[in-house]
Amino acid sequence: MDLHQKILELKKKKNAVILAHYYQVPEIQDVADYVGDSLGLSQKAAETDADIIVFAGVHFMAETAKILNPNKKVLLPDLMAGCSLADSCPADAFQKLVEAHPDHTVITYVNCSAEVKALSDIICTSSNAEKIVNSIPKDVPIIFAPDKNLGKYIQKKTGRKMLLWDGACIVHEAFSIDKLLKLYKEHPGSKIIAHPESESHILETATYIGSTAGMIDYVKKHPSEKFIVATEAGILHKMQQEVPQAILIPAPAEEDNTCACSECAFMKMNTLQKLYNCLLNETPQIEVSEVIRKKAILPIERMLELSK
């Protein structure tokens, strides 16, 4: 019996659900019950009736699932699968900023630790950040953290001036504008689609800017066209499955690597073997202290309510 089949049988036996992010390796995406972006994964985590949640993603995503499901086992195939963006916003430093601006509403991007969520008024994802910001009265000042690139993009979209935390995702800052423009010339008529965590000069080249789910939806609406995709290259697997006739080209990274694209080393730490092992042994488990969980769940629930 192959590993894929063993996982499916274990999952059924243990009443487990496998949630996977679009940036996971293809074989994990193919065994998952649901593949999605941060918003979709949060929504699925909130509504599941499974006893065990195996989160094929990175640490902050599994933490969010545990915050929403304190009485369920939440497993992460590799406990070291972190996030450069979450790491760029230490809770102690962020707390000082929040305390120095008590009149500000604190909006944090879901890519942050449970401790940072606990310091927040409302959480957002790239899918709903514009809507969340627009839900705050115009006379109320806003702290937006931790992604400065997403913050700058949302400022431009909403016209709101926000106090931005100086954080970023190394994957989305790795795109080379020179290589991108060269690639675009080599593929006349192609459309550049980009994730808003990318830097401003990359976003200025894009025909469409949106979340991972938004990018897939956009390609679905233009199925016979050619796209240069400026986000983590793992999205290409699901995108190609959804729109097989589209021509998809990963946007080039500054540094040469195995695929000449931008990949998240943290996302790729999870493997099918690790997923099987964690489901078999029900470890490693994600734990969040009850003090932090009770504070962190409030801004997450506000986001989910606004995203209905």
C-alpha positions in Angstrom: 0.0 0.0 0.0 1.5 3.4 -1.0 1.8 6.3 1.5 -1.1 8.2 -0.1 -3.5 5.3 0.5 -2.2 4.7 4.0 -2.9 8.4 4.9 -6.4 8.2 3.5 -7.1 5.0 5.6 -5.6 6.5 8.8 -7.5 9.7 8.3 -10.8 7.8 8.0 -10.0 5.6 11.0 -9.1 8.5 13.3 -11.8 10.9 12.0 -9.1 13.4 10.9 -9.2 16.2 8.4 -6.2 17.3 6.4 -6.0 21.0 5.6 -3.3 22.2 3.2 -2.1 25.5 2.0 -1.6 26.2 -1.7 2.2 26.4 -1.1 2.5 22.8 0.0 4.2 20.2 -2.2 1.8 18.7 -4.8 1.6 15.2 -3.2 0.3 16.8 0.1 -2.2 19.0 -1.8 -3.5 15.8 -3.5 -4.1 14.0 -0.3 -5.8 16.9 1.5 -9.5 17.3 2.2 -9.2 21.0 1.6 -6.6 23.2 -0.1 -6.8 26.9 0.3 -5.5 30.3 1.4 -5.3 31.6 4.9 -8.9 32.8 5.0 -10.4 29.6 3.6 -8.2 27.5 5.9 -9.3 29.5 8.9 -13.0 29.1 7.9 -12.6 25.3 7.4 -10.8 25.0 10.7 -13.6 26.9 12.4 -16.4 24.6 11.0 -14.8 21.1 11.0 -16.3 18.3 13.1 -13.2 16.1 12.8 -11.5 15.0 16.0 -8.0 15.6 14.6 -6.8 18.5 12.4 -3.6 17.8 10.5 -2.5 21.2 9.3 -0.2 21.0 6.3 1.1 24.5 6.4 3.3 26.5 8.7 3.2 27.1 12.5 1.0 30.2 12.7 -1.7 28.5 10.6 -1.8 25.5 12.9 -1.9 27.8 15.9 -4.9 29.6 14.4 -6.7 26.2 14.0 -5.9 25.4 17.6 -7.2 28.7 18.8 -10.5 28.0 17.1 -10.5 24.3 18.2 -9.2 24.1 21.8 -10.6 20.7 22.4 -9.3 19.1 19.2 -5.9 17.7 18.5 -4.1 19.9 16.0 -1.0 18.4 14.3 1.7 20.0 12.2 3.9 17.6 10.2 7.1 19.5 11.0 7.1 21.7 14.1 10.0 23.7 12.6 7.9 24.9 9.7 7.8 28.6 10.7 7.3 31.8 8.8 9.7 34.7 8.0 6.9 37.2 8.2 5.6 36.0 11.6 9.2 36.0 12.8 9.6 39.6 11.7 7.1 40.7 14.4 8.2 39.6 17.9 5.3 39.9 20.4 7.3 41.8 23.0 8.4 44.5 20.5 4.9 44.7 19.0 3.3 45.1 22.5 5.5 48.2 23.0 4.1 49.7 19.8 0.5 48.9 20.7 0.9 50.4 24.2 2.5 53.5 22.8 -0.6 54.1 20.6 -3.7 53.3 22.8 -6.1 55.2 20.5 -5.2 53.0 17.5 -7.3 50.0 16.2 -4.8 47.1 15.8 -5.3 45.1 12.6 -2.9 42.2 12.1 -2.4 40.0 9.1 -3.0 36.3 10.0 0.7 35.6 9.3 1.7 36.3 12.9 2.1 34.4 16.2 -0.8 33.7 18.6 0.8 36.2 21.0 0.6 38.9 18.4 -3.0 38.0 17.6 -3.7 38.3 21.3 -2.6 42.0 21.1 -4.9 42.7 18.2 -8.4 44.1 17.7 -9.1 42.3 14.4 -7.2 39.8 12.1 -7.2 40.0 8.3 -5.9 38.0 5.4 -4.9 39.1 2.0 -8.4 38.1 0.8 -10.2 40.5 3.2 -7.7 43.1 4.3 -9.3 45.9 2.3 -12.7 45.0 3.6 -11.4 44.9 7.2 -9.7 48.2 7.0 -12.8 49.8 5.4 -14.9 48.5 8.3 -13.0 50.8 10.8 -14.4 54.3 11.1 -12.3 56.8 9.1 -11.6 58.9 12.2 -10.0 56.0 14.0 -6.3 55.6 13.5 -5.0 52.1 12.6 -1.9 50.1 13.3 -1.4 47.5 10.5 1.1 44.6 11.1 3.2 42.8 10.3 3.5 43.0 6.5 4.5 46.5 5.3 4.0 45.6 1.6 0.4 44.4 2.1 0.0 47.5 4.3 1.2 49.9 1.6 -1.0 48.2 -1.0 -4.1 48.5 1.3 -3.3 52.1 2.1 -3.3 52.8 -1.7 -6.6 50.9 -2.2 -8.4 52.5 0.7 -6.8 55.9 1.0 -6.3 55.3 4.7 -3.0 56.4 6.4 -1.9 53.6 8.7 1.0 53.0 11.1 2.8 50.1 9.5 5.0 47.5 11.2 8.2 47.0 9.3 7.8 43.3 8.5 8.0 41.3 5.2 7.9 37.8 3.7 11.3 36.8 2.3 9.5 34.7 -0.4 7.5 37.7 -1.8 10.5 40.1 -1.5 12.7 37.7 -3.5 11.2 38.5 -7.0 13.6 40.2 -9.4 12.0 43.1 -11.3 14.7 43.0 -14.0 14.2 39.2 -14.5 10.4 39.7 -14.4 10.4 42.4 -17.1 12.8 40.3 -19.2 10.5 37.3 -18.9 7.5 39.4 -19.8 9.3 40.5 -23.0 9.9 36.8 -23.8 6.2 36.1 -23.4 4.3 38.9 -25.2 0.6 39.0 -24.4 1.1 37.3 -21.0 -0.5 38.8 -17.8 1.4 39.3 -14.6 -0.6 38.3 -11.5 0.8 39.1 -8.1 0.2 38.6 -4.4 0.0 41.9 -2.4 2.8 40.8 -0.1 5.1 41.5 -3.0 7.0 44.8 -3.2 5.4 47.9 -4.8 7.6 47.8 -8.0 6.4 44.2 -8.6 2.8 45.1 -8.0 3.0 48.0 -10.4 3.6 45.5 -13.3 0.6 43.3 -12.4 -2.7 43.1 -14.3 -4.2 41.5 -11.2 -3.3 41.7 -7.5 -4.9 39.4 -5.0 -4.7 36.5 -2.5 -3.7 33.0 -3.6 -7.4 32.1 -3.9 -8.1 35.3 -5.8 -5.3 34.6 -8.2 -6.7 31.2 -9.0 -10.2 32.7 -9.5 -8.8 35.3 -11.9 -7.1 32.6 -14.0 -10.3 30.6 -14.1 -12.0 33.6 -15.6 -9.3 33.8 -18.4 -8.6 30.1 -19.0 -7.0 30.3 -22.4 -4.4 32.9 -21.6 -0.8 33.0 -20.4 0.2 34.1 -16.9 3.4 35.0 -15.1 2.6 34.2 -11.4 4.3 36.3 -8.7 3.7 34.3 -5.6 5.2 31.2 -4.0 5.5 28.6 -6.8 3.5 25.9 -4.9 0.3 27.6 -6.1 1.0 26.5 -9.7 -0.1 22.9 -8.9 -3.6 23.7 -7.9 -3.9 26.5 -10.4 -3.0 24.1 -13.3 -5.4 21.5 -12.0 -8.2 24.1 -12.0 -7.3 25.6 -15.4 -5.4 22.9 -17.4 -5.4 24.9 -20.6 -3.8 28.0 -19.1 -0.1 28.6 -19.6 1.5 29.3 -16.2 5.0 30.7 -15.7 6.5 31.3 -12.2 7.9 34.8 -11.6 11.7 34.7 -11.3 13.5 35.2 -8.1 16.6 37.4 -7.6 18.7 34.4 -6.6 19.0 31.3 -8.7 17.7 28.2 -7.1 16.3 24.8 -8.1 13.3 26.2 -10.0 14.5 29.8 -10.7 11.3 30.8 -8.9 10.5 31.8 -5.3 9.8 29.0 -2.9 9.1 29.0 0.8 11.6 26.7 2.5 9.3 26.5 5.6 6.3 25.4 3.6 8.4 22.7 1.8 9.6 21.3 5.2 6.4 19.3 5.3 6.5 16.0 3.3 4.1 13.2 2.7 6.1 10.9 5.0 6.1 13.5 7.8 2.3 13.9 7.3 1.8 10.1 7.6 4.0 9.9 10.7 2.3 12.8 12.5 -1.2 11.3 11.8 0.0 7.8 12.9 1.7 9.0 16.1 -0.6 12.0 16.7 2.4 14.2 17.2 3.8 16.9 17.1 0.7 18.6 18.6 0.2 22.4 18.6 -0.5 23.9 22.0 -1.7 27.4 22.8 -2.0 28.6 26.4 -5.6 29.3 27.5 -4.7 32.9 28.5 -3.4 33.7 25.0 -6.1 31.6 23.2 -8.9 33.5 24.9 -7.5 36.9 23.8 -6.5 35.7 20.3 -9.8 34.1 19.4 -11.7 37.5 19.7 -10.0 39.2 16.7 -10.1 36.0 14.7 -13.8 35.7 15.3 -14.3 39.3 14.3 -12.6 38.6 11.0 -14.6 35.5 10.3 -17.8 37.4 11.1 -16.9 40.2 8.7 -15.9 37.7 6.0 -19.2 35.9 5.8 
